[in-house]
Amino acid sequence: MIKVTPGATVGILGGGQLGRMLAMAAVQLGYHTHIYCPDEKNPAEQVTDKISRFDYEDEKALIGFAKAVDVVTYEFENIPVETVNILSRYVTVFPSAEVLQISQDRLHEKKFLNNINVNTAPYAPVSTMNEAIEALKQIGYPAVLKTRRFGYDGKGQAIVRTERDVQRAWQSLNSCEVIVEGFIDFDMEISVLAARGQDGEIKCFDPAENIHKNHILDLSIVPARIDPVLRKQAVEIAHHIVSELNYVGVLAVEFFVSSSDPIFRVNEIAPRVHNSGHWSIEACPTSQFEQHIRAICGLPLGETSLYGRAEMKNLIGDEILDMDIYLKDPDANFHHYGKREARPGRKMGHVTRIFPHILPK
Amino acid sequence: MIKVTPGATVGILGGGQLGRMLAMAAVQLGYHTHIYCPDEKNPAEQVTDKISRFDYEDEKALIGFAKAVDVVTYEFENIPVETVNILSRYVTVFPSAEVLQISQDRLHEKKFLNNINVNTAPYAPVSTMNEAIEALKQIGYPAVLKTRRFGYDGKGQAIVRTERDVQRAWQSLNSCEVIVEGFIDFDMEISVLAARGQDGEIKCFDPAENIHKNHILDLSIVPARIDPVLRKQAVEIAHHIVSELNYVGVLAVEFFVSSSDPIFRVNEIAPRVHNSGHWSIEACPTSQFEQHIRAICGLPLGETSLYGRAEMKNLIGDEILDMDIYLKDPDANFHHYGKREARPGRKMGHVTRIFPHILPK
């Protein structure tokens, strides 16, 4: 157990909006922040004490960074495991390299989940198209081919409805590390943000209902509009996962909710703060960002109950141009990530509405 | 009217906790920030894009700063008016130099307030001890001698209960710019944070009740526990003041509430965000900091209604050592200003508790 007290420096790998909001939470708790990020211009550099602009493979720069900070975390799971290994020789990194390794690879992730009795979609790892066709005979159609690594926002995925779709789907992935996943005909996707402290304390946020548009999260509504029994079950599963991982920090668990499927299945986990938890900034005494910083710094975890019903809307691309509408909306808390160019599909900001008079059951 | 859009840079004079929280609010709205501050180490430098460390009298540095930012504001009213005059030749500064001039001098402030039919304590400007003794014959005892300029947290003030107190009081002030103020036997001090946009739109926060310890704000409770009619009146007076000043930004108005005095009197005004409004970060859709940034940038003002009853406690000096108690309190939102040394009387952080189930009347 390391306790990192205010005045110390929290190092963050990655300079996107998640790094930015992590840095702001760290600052509110009295920490200095130091962002490590290869990108020339990034949203987090506007709020950090120090920035190191180097590649994730630059060992010398990583060592310098590790020596300049008191604890390290990361804002996304696609950094090389070797980066965390190098840093870990000089400074504590949360979440650990082991956790990162599991969550970077859909195969490792599903194996881990099934091993701890958490259900996922049925799946099979394949490395050739013919193996995929064979696996699909077991799993059945429709199904989804997914690259094992580096997928996000619907990238690295292709649906196959019949055997005729397989060739095009296979070629589109351009990878020989693929899993075939049974297609879950879900009614809703929900997610739970779970936090575990260094001392094993665990606190979960209420499950959020996530609505996507063009494979990108559009809306999160909390609490998810499902049977409270299911909500409780989702929280228990998330609790179980962070416990079994000996996890430190905030982890996101995505679930499929399907009225036609009696089994409650986990879609994926992400070892970090998550877009589907941004409402926690205003809707809870402790946000997911503050909770993550508390966990990695060895502070007690904070309260996660809701002040009221909450809705978070992502502002994607040109949607940021509606800024004035949101600024005038009395229920809206507006966040702009400071990115200059509103490219299509780019997350430019978000808006959270809180309805304290609608208290969740 | 200038509209400063996200991506632009907000310049802030002063690097204390108010500058820090202003910078964080600016960042959330998508702005870059640039702090100008003579202090070597300051709480705001941890969250700003750029920092200029120069004296407020350094004309060359001020011009460089003015040219590097798109709008300027300040976190405290004791910067030289000449600093704002220099900056104003190159960039828009809100609040204006005129407002600053009024609020820097208790005499100008009281004259202005009385001119617009706002009541204050009875007062008289004096420049010698004999003048003070003469004035006290009119105003009566007890009374307070106050330096006209640079007073804060009870500094630059001395109570006189009888004529025998005058000599010591006079000498303690060490100034020849003094006002004699009638002592108001108040039951409560309240404050209203009022915001006015460049277009004249005005929005006020609910009046807060302020409780001091050793002349330093200890607690703010909102809404103030007084007759709702008085609360309404206080808001109307604050509204009137920012309107008459053609003010742009957030301004704090402090009132005395006295059951023995039928006249509702303003104690002082401060042309800036204010310690007694920190609860607005969590208790309202728009915080005082965000409201100030919105006003100076020409954005629409935000909603100021309360999510629930709120209490803000300052953490002064060693009180910051109770950090873990606050971190474990499920109702508490903890803020640490990142100052290393917990000197007595120093504002080290604050805690806000929100009670959304106790909705204000």
Chai-1 contact restraints between the chains, C-beta under 6 A:
chainA,res_idxA,chainB,res_idxB,connection_type,confidence,min_distance_angstrom,max_distance_angstrom,comment,restraint_id
A,P6,B,H336,contact,1.0,0.0,6.0,A-B,restraint_1
A,G7,B,R340,contact,1.0,0.0,6.0,A-B,restraint_2
A,M24,B,M24,contact,1.0,0.0,6.0,A-B,restraint_3
A,V27,B,Q46,contact,1.0,0.0,6.0,A-B,restraint_4
A,V27,B,V47,contact,1.0,0.0,6.0,A-B,restraint_5
A,Q28,B,H335,contact,1.0,0.0,6.0,A-B,restraint_6
A,L29,B,H336,contact,1.0,0.0,6.0,A-B,restraint_7
A,G30,B,H336,contact,1.0,0.0,6.0,A-B,restraint_8
A,G30,B,G338,contact,1.0,0.0,6.0,A-B,restraint_9
A,H32,B,Q46,contact,1.0,0.0,6.0,A-B,restraint_10
A,Q46,B,V27,contact,1.0,0.0,6.0,A-B,restraint_11
A,Q46,B,H32,contact,1.0,0.0,6.0,A-B,restraint_12
A,Q46,B,D49,contact,1.0,0.0,6.0,A-B,restraint_13
A,V47,B,V27,contact,1.0,0.0,6.0,A-B,restraint_14
A,V47,B,V47,contact,1.0,0.0,6.0,A-B,restraint_15
A,D49,B,Q46,contact,1.0,0.0,6.0,A-B,restraint_16
A,P285,B,N333,contact,1.0,0.0,6.0,A-B,restraint_17
A,L299,B,L327,contact,1.0,0.0,6.0,A-B,restraint_18
A,P300,B,L327,contact,1.0,0.0,6.0,A-B,restraint_19
A,P300,B,K328,contact,1.0,0.0,6.0,A-B,restraint_20
A,E303,B,P330,contact,1.0,0.0,6.0,A-B,restraint_21
A,Y307,B,P356,contact,1.0,0.0,6.0,A-B,restraint_22
A,L327,B,L299,contact,1.0,0.0,6.0,A-B,restraint_23
A,L327,B,P300,contact,1.0,0.0,6.0,A-B,restraint_24
A,K328,B,P300,contact,1.0,0.0,6.0,A-B,restraint_25
A,P330,B,E303,contact,1.0,0.0,6.0,A-B,restraint_26
A,N333,B,P285,contact,1.0,0.0,6.0,A-B,restraint_27
A,H335,B,Q28,contact,1.0,0.0,6.0,A-B,restraint_28
A,H336,B,P6,contact,1.0,0.0,6.0,A-B,restraint_29
A,H336,B,L29,contact,1.0,0.0,6.0,A-B,restraint_30
A,H336,B,G30,contact,1.0,0.0,6.0,A-B,restraint_31
A,G338,B,G30,contact,1.0,0.0,6.0,A-B,restraint_32
A,R340,B,G7,contact,1.0,0.0,6.0,A-B,restraint_33
A,P356,B,Y307,contact,1.0,0.0,6.0,A-B,restraint_34
A,P356,B,P356,contact,1.0,0.0,6.0,A-B,restraint_35
